[in-house]
């Protein structure tokens, strides 16, 4: 009986070791097969005309949305294990949200998928550096990732793969654990926006780096709540979308055009759900964002504490205060202008930028091309090294076995 127990134990240990080795091999092969890209220096926005995503907005059509909150999934091993789909929907619905999307890790949540406002989303990524992405309008889950570390080539490869099966690709909380550096944003392409506002971090420098390199990237604001029973995690960051309806296609169309803005809604310490619901009904409303020749005009229905106009490289260009309207005359040196509106209760609205363009199409960063020569060299060296390690491992085992046989025969 004891012999059977130890043989079973050895068998289980062997299976576990084989699983670990197989997992390591898969991860190593993923890194070896990653393409090497040709990244080029990009030019800031240019053109004699101005793109304004809000030129024809209707102030009565703002839709409140959240695309980041986790529910119970994967047997409870991921964040959000205490949240049920019904609880998530009820809490956000009470807070006046029109679009409530649950972004489970590596899983498309199908709750209420028969509702016209249902939008399939999920959060991609399982690396230790939190190099995550929020996918909106998802068709299927991508399981490939680079879990240990990510070079800029790894990051670009994942964005390229995600583009194939998602309507919109957003880089999630880039500042968290420095998963993305502001310098990365000068070169990365093939994504639509950045989750600038998140309960864990605010990543304005990443957004300005992308915009300053001439890549029209829009903002997303989400709670990324892990516990919807905690008032401090709910209703703090969101995205307002100007859309004629809550219908999926209308929402996606508005997001693609940039007809949305991110909001950081100030939370009072210890605020109850009841107080939060009451306050969410009186949030300020943006009524006008208009270009008149070379001047940007903004109007809203409440007095703001401060209005800030931000330009190239995140530079503060102008401040106005104690008013419900403001303007900025765009100079010849200005490439883009984004606006921050801070209200007396410390809530802040972050608008998508007005930028220069040719009057036909928005300036987006071109997708970097693969450097075939360097990619092949990397793969040859990588696989040769891997084979060398494996062969030497088996040779070493053989020598140890032969040495043990000689000792036993001596």
N, C-alpha and C positions, 0 to 999 in steps of 0.2 A: 504493500500500500504506500509506504514511504517512498519507494523507488518510483512509483507511478506519479506521485505528487511532484517530485523533483524533475522528472522528465517533462511533465506538463508545464511546470514553471519555466524550464529551459525553452520549451516550444513557444510559450507566450513571449518570453524575452526576445527570442529570435524574430518573431513576427513584428514586435514593436520596433526592434532595430532595423528590420527591413523596411518598415513603413517610414521611419525617420530618414533612412538613406535615400529612399525613393523620393521623399518630399524635398530633401536637399538637392537631389539631382534635377528635379523639375524646376526648382527656383533658379539654380545655376544655369540651366539651359535657357530659361526665360531671359536672363541677363545677357547671355552669350548671343542670342538670336535677335536682340534689340537692334533696330537699324540705327545707323549714325547719320545725322542730318546736317545739311548745309544751312546754317543760320546766317542771315544777312542783316546788316544794319538797316533800319527802316527810317523813313522820313516822316516828320510831323504832318498833320493835316494841312492841306493846301487847297486853294481854289478861290474863286471870286464870289461864290454863293455860300449860303449858310444852311446847314441841315438842322432843323428844329423839330424834334419828335412830337412836340406838344402844340404845334401850330394850329391844329383844328380840334383841340380837346373840348369836351363837354363836361363842365364841372359837376353835372348831376350823374355822371357815369363812372365815378371812381369805384373800383372793386378792391376790397381788402383781401390780401392773400398771404398764405404761409405755405412754403414748400419743404420745410425741414422740421420734422418731429418724428420720433421713433416709437414704434409699438412693440408689443411682445412678439419676438421672432427668434428662430433658431434655438428653440428650447430654453429661451431666457438667458443665453450667454452674452447677448449684445445689450447695449444701452437701450432704455425704454421698456425694459422687461415688466415694469409695473403698469404700463399703459395699455388699455384695451382700445380697439378701434372705435367702439361706441363712446367711450369716455373722451377720446381725442375730439371726435366730431361734436359732441355735446358742449364741451368747454369752449372750443373755438367758435362754434355757432353762437353761443351766448355772448361772446365778445365781438360779434358783428362781422365775422369773417365770411366772405362770399366764396372764396376758394380755399378748401381745406385739403391739403395733400400730405399723405404720410410717406416719409422717405426712409423706409427700412433699409438696413445695411444689406446690400447684395440681394435684395428681394423686392419685386414690384408688388405693392399692396393692392389687392383688388376690392377692398371694401367700398361699397356703394358704386361699383363700376357701371351700373345701369343708369346712373344720374348723368344728365347732359353736361354737368359741370365737372365730372370726374376726369382727372388728368393723371395718367400713370407716371409715377416718379419713383426714383430710388437713389440711394447714396452709394456711390461706387468707391471702393478702396478699402484695403485691410492692412496697410503698411504701418510700421511703428512710428513714422514721421507724420501720420495723418494727412498724406497727400490724397485728399478726397475730392470727389466731384459730385455735384447735384445734377441729376439728369431729369429733364422734363419732357413729357411726351415720349416715354420709353416703350420700345417694342420687345426688347429682351435684355437680360442681364449679361454683362461682360465679366468673366471670371479671371481674366488675365490681370495681373498687377505686378509691381516690383516692390515687395514687402520690406526689404531690409534698408534700402536707401534708394534715392532716385536722382540720377543725373538729369540734366535738361533734355537729353535725348530720350530717356525713359519717360519723362513727363510728356513730351511731344508725341511719343508713340501711343501712349494711353489716350490722349486727346483725339488722335486720329482714329483709333479703334472705336471710341465712344461715339464719334460723329456719325458712324454708319447706322446706328440703331436708335438714335435719339433726336427729337426735334430741336431741343435746346441743350447745350452743354455749359454748365457753370462750374468754375473752379470754386470749391468750398473752402471757407475760412482759411485763406492762404497764410495768414499770420500765425495761426495756431501751430505750435511746435516748429515754427519756421519751415513748414512743409513746402512753401514756395517763397522765394526771395523776390523782392521788388525788381531786382535785375533780371529775373526769369521772364518777367512780363514784357520786357523789351524785345524778346525773341520768340516766345511761344505764340502759336496761332491755332486756328481751327477750333475755336471755342467762342461762345456768345457773350458770356458775362462772368462777373465775379460776385460771389457772396460776400459783399463788402461788410454787411451788418450781420452780426451773429452774437448770441449771448456770451460766447467765449472770447471774442476778439472783434475789433474793427480794423479793416484792412484798406484804409484810404490810400496809403502810399503805393500799394500794389495797383490800385485802380488808376491812379495818376501816372504811374510808370507805363502802363499799357496805353493809356490815352496819349501820353506825350510821345510815344513811338508811332503814332498814326494808326492805331488799331481801335476802331469804334466798338468798345466793350461797355455793356450796360450793367447796371447795379441790380443786385438781389438782396433783400433783407429777410431774414428768417430767425425764429426763436431757436431752432435746433434744440427743442426742449426734450429732456429725458424723463421728466416727471410732471405730468400735466395736473397733478393734484397740488403742486406747489405754485402759489400765485406769483412768486418771484421769477419763475421760469417762463411764464405765459404772457403773451401780448406785449412783449417788450420791443421786438423787432419785426417788421413786416414789409410787404411790398404792396403799394397801391397801383392798380392797373386801370387805365382809362379804356374801357371796352363797352360796346353797346349791349353786351349780355354776359352771363356767366358761362356760356357755351364754350367748350374746349377750344374749338377752332378760333373763336373771337379772341379768347385770352392769349392763345399762342401767337396769333397775328399781332396783337398789341405788344406783346413782349419782344417779338422779333423787331418791331419798328422802334422800340425804345419808349413807347408810350406808357411809362411806369416810373415810379420813384421809390426809393427806400426810405423807411421811417424808423427812427429810434424814438420810441414812446417812453418818456420818463416813468420809472416805477418808484413809487414812494415806499420806503422800507416798511414792511409789515402790512402793506396794502392788502385788503381782502378781495375776494372775487367780486363781491357785491359792489365795492368801491371802484374796482377796475372796470366793471361793466358800465357803471354810471358815467365814468370819465371817458370811455371809448366812444360814447354817443355824442360828445361835444368836441371831437378833434377838429383842428383847423382844416379848411378845404381850399385847395389851390384852384383859382378860377381862371387865371390867364397866364400863359407863358408864350410870348409872341415876339417875333422879329419884325421890326419896322426899319427897313433898309439895313443899316449897320448897328442898330441898337436893340438890345434885348430888354423887354418889359415883362415884369412879373407882378401878379396881383393875387391876393388871398383874402379870406373873409375874417381874419383875425390880426390883431396887432402883433408883429414879430419883435422879439428882443434884438435880433441881429440878422442881417442878410449878408452872406459872404459870397463873392464871386471869385472862383478859383480858376487859374489858367495853367499854361504849360509848366510842367515839372511841379505841379501842385502849389504854385505861387499864389498867394493871396493878392488879388488885384484891386478889390474895392470892398468896403464895408458900409452898410447902411443900418440904421436902427430906429426903433420906436415908430414903425410905420407898417401899413398893410400892402405896400407896393414899393417896387424899386426898379431901377434900370441900370444897364451898363452899356456904354458905347464901345463896341469892339474895334480895337486898333488894327493896323496892318500887321503888327507883330503877333497878335493873338491867333492861336491855332484852334483852340477850343475853350469854351467857358462852361463850367458846371457851377451849380448854385446850391448853397447850403442855407436853409432857413431855420433859425433857432427861435423857439417861442419862449415866453416867460416861464413856463413850467419846466424848461430845459429839454423839451422834446425837440428833435431836429429832423427836418426833411432834407434828403439828399437827391437832387434832381439829376437825371441823365444829361449829358452835355449837349450843348449846341456847338457844332463844329463847322469848319470850312470844308467845302467839297466842290466837285465840278458841276453840280446841278443834275447829274444823272444817277450816279451810284455812290453809296457811302464807301469811304476808304477802310478796308479791312486788311489785316496783315496777310500776305500770301502764305500758303502752307509751305513750310520748308521742304525742299527736295532731299531725297536720300542720297548720301555720298556712297555710291556703290563700291568704290575702291576701299575706303576705310571700313565699310560694313563687312566686306568679305575678309579683309585682313583680320578684323576683330574676331570673326567667327572661326577662321582657321586657327588663330592663336588660342582662342578659347577652347575649342574642341580638342586641339592637340594637347593642351595642358590638362584638360579633364581626362582624356584617355591615358595620358602619362601617369596621372595620379592613381587611376583605377588599376592599371597594369602593375604599378609598383606595389600597390596594396596587396594584390593577389600573389605577386612574387614574394613579398615579405612574409605573407601567411604560409606559403609553401616552404620557405626556408625555415621558419619557426617550427613547422610540423615535422620537417625532416630532422631538425636538430633534436626535437623531443623524442623521435623514434630512435635515433642513435643513442641518446641517453638511456632510454628504456632497455635497449639491447646490450648496453655496456655492462 
